[in-house]
Amino acid sequence: MVLKSGDRTASWYRWDGADLVLQLHVQPRASREGLGEVTAHGLKARLTAAPAEGEANEALRKLLAREFRVPKSDIELERGASGRHKQVRIRAPRHLPPQLKPAE
């Protein structure tokens, strides 16, 4: 099942066909992992991994794969490999976390 958001758009995410492109603000060495609030730089992703030798990027791929229910191979880091501000593409997400669901 492929989810689409319809006409809903925001500055920190967009749909490209069935793919979701996200702007993320990554916080490495956090006390707990998970997706947080939306900041001026995008959706906050808290990671317990250190920002060394690609550990945080790998932890980010695992977190996003779990949250969007896709294989890690469907998470592509498009920009920001060495910074806190990243752009990722999620191929055909099967689930949307609460931050992306329309308000009722």
Helices and strands as residue ranges (DSSP letters): E 13-16, E 19-27, E 34-39, E 42-46, H 55-68, G 72-74, E 75-79, E 85-90, G 98-100
